[in-house]
Amino acid sequence: MKIAVLGHGTVGSGVCKILSEENNKISSAAGKTVELGYILDIKEPENKYGSEIFTKDFSDILSDDEVGVVAECIGGIEPAYSYIKSALEKGKSAVTSNKELVAEKGAELLSIARAHNANFLFEASVGGGIPLIRPLYSSMNAAGITGISGILNGTTNYILTKMFRFGADYSEALSDAQKLGYAERDPSADVLGWDACRKIAILSSLVWGKTLKPSEIPTEGIENISADDVKTAEQCGFSIKLLARAKQLENGKIFAKVSPALIKNNSPLAAVNDVFNAVLINAKTTGEVLFYGKGAGKMPTASSVIADIIECAKTENNIGNIYWEDPEESVFAGSDSFAERYFIRADYDFSKIIPEAERISANAFLTPALTETEVSVLTDKISEHGKLLSKIPLFE
């Protein structure tokens, strides 16, 4: 079976490297001979794989009946979507590390895969090298999952770790992350929470079987977290993490949110530092289950793509239990469907405004459980008398 790799950038080149260097192990695991057949790339990279292996024309891949799996490592919606859709319609399986594509087009591509007895797998789209997607649709399929909470972005986790360990302010920590290659020159997708939003949308859709659109999920990044927030939290026994959360409510709707969160230091998520990711699953039959590991990087992500390639190669039929559908009505429960406590800090003592709150420092309190509307009303009242410095939900 030939494998076609679309894109020869960071992840794509890693996939090609593993396919060529570990070919015997991969073929043994797949139960058949697997080889790197094509690399689609518009550039002219150094050719280490043979004179005929690079192409700029996707039709070369589509028309070759020996190609059984297409590995998409281009990123973005187009042309990745069109390539994968065409491959699936030809009965070729497809795997991807493309979180944006899976979050936006996952239901459609899974449906096409099912209709043509192929597979569409995306282990590398969430959690990088952490085996996460496969356990959720196989091992934990019947566990009755009720909630997902995750540190899903290594860049923001590194920045917050730097702020806690060394007292750096946000801009200094971001600059350091960029120098080390953890953050892009334009870090917006990471620091504004978009990356984590797409990932929690994928996990929610997979676990509960209905598309949760990233555009529906309230999303806030870490750009407003200050050194004073970090200092206060640390003094009171808390950490601050960018947390992506989803919870299925009793009516079947899903509450989801991405934002910085105050986490007690005895929580397993509080100990997740640097570029590591972690996902905490709550289920009826298993209780809490933690997945932990490197959430990004060339080789960890490439290894997850390879795992999907092997799964597709050894599975002749469609994997029926990895599937979700686009519902007629939104499954998002709404921002006011869930109440939680908040860490609030201002430049004056505002205890008279919220006398029922728990004071944790001179000008910082933990509120009782409030909905989004209720906390907005409260912070407006606080702002009438002084400056609101922080409003961060408490993860419990």
SULHUTA-V268319 format. One record per residue. N is the residue number from 0. RES is the residue in one small letter. SS is DSSP state (@ for helix, = for strand, . for the rest). PSI is psi in whole degrees, -180 to 180 (* if undefined). NEAR is the number of other ideal C-beta (glycine too) atoms within 10 Angstrom. Layout:
N;RES;SS;PSI;NEAR  N;RES;SS;PSI;NEAR
//
This chain:
0;m;.;131;18  1;k;=;145;19  2;i;=;131;26  3;a;=;126;27  4;v;=;122;31  5;l;=;112;26  6;g;.;137;24  7;h;.;38;22  8;g;.;-144;14  9;t;@;-56;16  10;v;@;-44;29  11;g;@;-43;25  12;s;@;-33;19  13;g;@;-40;23  14;v;@;-44;30  15;c;@;-40;24  16;k;@;-46;16  17;i;@;-42;19  18;l;@;-37;23  19;s;@;-38;15  20;e;@;-25;10  21;e;.;32;14  22;n;@;-43;14  23;n;@;-44;10  24;k;@;-42;13  25;i;@;-44;22  26;s;@;-41;16  27;s;@;-44;13  28;a;@;-34;17  29;a;@;-19;20  30;g;.;16;11  31;k;.;164;11  32;t;.;124;13  33;v;.;131;26  34;e;=;153;14  35;l;=;112;21  36;g;=;-38;23  37;y;=;150;23  38;i;=;117;27  39;l;=;119;24  40;d;.;134;20  41;i;.;-15;8  42;k;.;-174;9  43;e;.;72;8  44;p;.;162;14  45;e;.;127;6  46;n;.;107;11  47;k;.;1;11  48;y;.;4;19  49;g;.;152;11  50;s;.;-25;6  51;e;.;2;10  52;i;.;-29;18  53;f;=;140;17  54;t;=;155;15  55;k;.;2;10  56;d;.;112;10  57;f;@;-24;18  58;s;@;-25;9  59;d;@;-40;16  60;i;@;-44;23  61;l;@;-34;17  62;s;.;-7;10  63;d;.;109;15  64;d;.;-15;10  65;e;.;-16;10  66;v;=;116;20  67;g;=;-25;22  68;v;=;133;26  69;v;=;123;30  70;a;=;109;30  71;e;=;118;27  72;c;.;31;28  73;i;.;-46;25  74;g;.;162;18  75;g;.;-179;10  76;i;.;-53;13  77;e;.;142;9  78;p;.;7;14  79;a;@;-44;21  80;y;@;-48;20  81;s;@;-41;11  82;y;@;-49;22  83;i;@;-43;26  84;k;@;-45;17  85;s;@;-41;18  86;a;@;-46;27  87;l;@;-40;25  88;e;@;-22;14  89;k;.;2;16  90;g;.;10;13  91;k;.;136;24  92;s;=;158;28  93;a;=;144;27  94;v;=;154;30  95;t;=;156;30  96;s;.;11;28  97;n;.;94;26  98;k;@;-35;26  99;e;@;-44;20  100;l;@;-45;23  101;v;@;-41;26  102;a;@;-37;26  103;e;@;-35;20  104;k;@;9;19  105;g;@;-48;24  106;a;@;-44;18  107;e;@;-46;16  108;l;@;-35;21  109;l;@;-37;24  110;s;@;-43;16  111;i;@;-42;19  112;a;@;-44;27  113;r;@;-41;17  114;a;@;-27;12  115;h;.;18;16  116;n;.;40;12  117;a;.;-177;24  118;n;.;147;24  119;f;=;109;30  120;l;=;152;28  121;f;.;42;26  122;e;@;-39;26  123;a;@;-6;31  124;s;@;-22;27  125;v;.;123;30  126;g;.;3;27  127;g;.;-111;27  128;g;.;3;21  129;i;.;122;23  130;p;.;107;15  131;l;.;-53;26  132;i;@;-49;23  133;r;@;-47;17  134;p;@;-33;16  135;l;@;-36;22  136;y;@;-5;17  137;s;.;-75;12  138;s;.;-38;12  139;m;.;16;17  140;n;.;-34;13  141;a;.;15;11  142;a;.;-13;18  143;g;.;58;12  144;i;=;129;23  145;t;=;-20;15  146;g;=;151;16  147;i;=;130;26  148;s;=;128;24  149;g;=;147;30  150;i;=;101;26  151;l;.;7;31  152;n;.;115;28  153;g;@;-32;23  154;t;@;-51;24  155;t;@;-34;30  156;n;@;-37;26  157;y;@;-45;22  158;i;@;-46;30  159;l;@;-36;24  160;t;@;-43;20  161;k;@;-40;23  162;m;@;-38;24  163;f;@;-44;19  164;r;@;-37;13  165;f;@;3;10  166;g;.;19;13  167;a;.;152;19  168;d;.;173;14  169;y;@;-48;20  170;s;@;-38;10  171;e;@;-43;15  172;a;@;-39;26  173;l;@;-44;24  174;s;@;-41;14  175;d;@;-42;16  176;a;@;-37;24  177;q;@;-39;16  178;k;@;-35;9  179;l;.;-4;10  180;g;.;8;8  181;y;.;-27;22  182;a;.;143;22  183;e;.;165;13  184;r;.;-42;5  185;d;.;100;9  186;p;.;13;19  187;s;@;-47;12  188;a;@;-33;19  189;d;@;-59;26  190;v;@;-22;23  191;l;.;-2;17  192;g;.;1;28  193;w;@;-41;18  194;d;@;-49;26  195;a;@;-34;31  196;c;@;-46;28  197;r;@;-39;26  198;k;@;-42;27  199;i;@;-29;28  200;a;@;-42;29  201;i;@;-49;25  202;l;@;-42;27  203;s;@;-45;29  204;s;@;-43;25  205;l;@;-46;23  206;v;@;-40;24  207;w;@;2;19  208;g;.;6;13  209;k;=;139;19  210;t;.;125;22  211;l;.;116;26  212;k;.;137;16  213;p;@;-34;20  214;s;@;-18;11  215;e;@;-19;18  216;i;.;121;25  217;p;=;126;15  218;t;=;128;20  219;e;.;139;17  220;g;.;-163;23  221;i;.;7;25  222;e;.;-18;16  223;n;.;4;13  224;i;.;127;23  225;s;.;166;14  226;a;@;-32;15  227;d;@;-36;14  228;d;@;-47;23  229;v;@;-45;23  230;k;@;-45;14  231;t;@;-46;22  232;a;@;-45;24  233;e;@;-42;16  234;q;@;-26;11  235;c;.;9;15  236;g;.;30;11  237;f;=;159;24  238;s;=;165;22  239;i;=;127;24  240;k;=;152;28  241;l;=;114;26  242;l;=;133;23  243;a;=;129;30  244;r;=;147;23  245;a;=;141;26  246;k;=;132;18  247;q;=;124;21  248;l;.;171;13  249;e;.;-28;5  250;n;.;5;8  251;g;.;-13;10  252;k;.;165;18  253;i;=;126;25  254;f;=;130;21  255;a;=;154;26  256;k;=;145;22  257;v;=;124;29  258;s;=;164;20  259;p;=;148;25  260;a;=;144;24  261;l;=;125;25  262;i;=;130;23  263;k;=;142;14  264;n;.;-14;12  265;n;.;1;8  266;s;.;143;16  267;p;@;-26;12  268;l;@;-25;20  269;a;@;-27;19  270;a;@;2;13  271;v;.;112;24  272;n;.;176;16  273;d;.;-137;13  274;v;.;11;19  275;f;=;152;19  276;n;=;160;25  277;a;=;145;22  278;v;=;125;26  279;l;=;118;21  280;i;=;131;23  281;n;=;127;17  282;a;=;152;17  283;k;.;-40;10  284;t;.;-25;9  285;t;.;-12;13  286;g;=;-140;9  287;e;=;135;11  288;v;=;129;16  289;l;=;129;13  290;f;=;132;18  291;y;=;141;18  292;g;=;-173;16  293;k;=;124;17  294;g;.;-1;29  295;a;.;-175;21  296;g;.;151;18  297;k;@;-58;17  298;m;@;-39;17  299;p;@;-43;18  300;t;@;-42;24  301;a;@;-37;27  302;s;@;-33;19  303;s;@;-36;28  304;v;@;-43;28  305;i;@;-41;25  306;a;@;-39;20  307;d;@;-38;25  308;i;@;-45;28  309;i;@;-44;20  310;e;@;-44;20  311;c;@;-40;27  312;a;@;-35;22  313;k;@;-5;13  314;t;.;107;15  315;e;.;-28;9  316;n;.;169;8  317;n;.;137;18  318;i;.;102;20  319;g;.;-24;8  320;n;.;5;9  321;i;.;97;22  322;y;.;142;18  323;w;.;166;20  324;e;=;158;13  325;d;.;116;12  326;p;.;158;12  327;e;.;-35;5  328;e;.;151;7  329;s;.;141;14  330;v;.;-3;19  331;f;=;130;21  332;a;.;-20;19  333;g;.;148;14  334;s;@;-27;16  335;d;@;11;13  336;s;@;-5;15  337;f;.;133;17  338;a;.;143;14  339;e;=;161;19  340;r;.;155;19  341;y;=;144;23  342;f;=;118;24  343;i;=;132;24  344;r;=;138;23  345;a;=;173;20  346;d;.;17;12  347;y;.;169;12  348;d;.;109;13  349;f;.;27;22  350;s;.;-29;11  351;k;.;-25;7  352;i;.;-34;16  353;i;.;70;19  354;p;.;-23;7  355;e;.;-4;7  356;a;.;160;19  357;e;=;118;11  358;r;=;130;12  359;i;=;-12;18  360;s;=;-177;13  361;a;.;-48;9  362;n;.;31;19  363;a;=;139;22  364;f;=;158;23  365;l;=;121;17  366;t;.;165;22  367;p;.;175;13  368;a;.;128;13  369;l;=;148;21  370;t;.;173;15  371;e;@;-42;17  372;t;@;-42;10  373;e;@;-41;15  374;v;@;-29;19  375;s;@;-42;14  376;v;@;-44;11  377;l;@;-47;20  378;t;@;-30;20  379;d;@;-40;10  380;k;@;-43;13  381;i;@;-42;21  382;s;@;-19;12  383;e;.;-22;9  384;h;.;-12;14  385;g;.;-158;13  386;k;.;125;10  387;l;=;123;18  388;l;=;-34;18  389;s;=;147;22  390;k;=;99;20  391;i;=;125;20  392;p;=;151;22  393;l;=;126;16  394;f;=;122;23  395;e;.;*;11
//
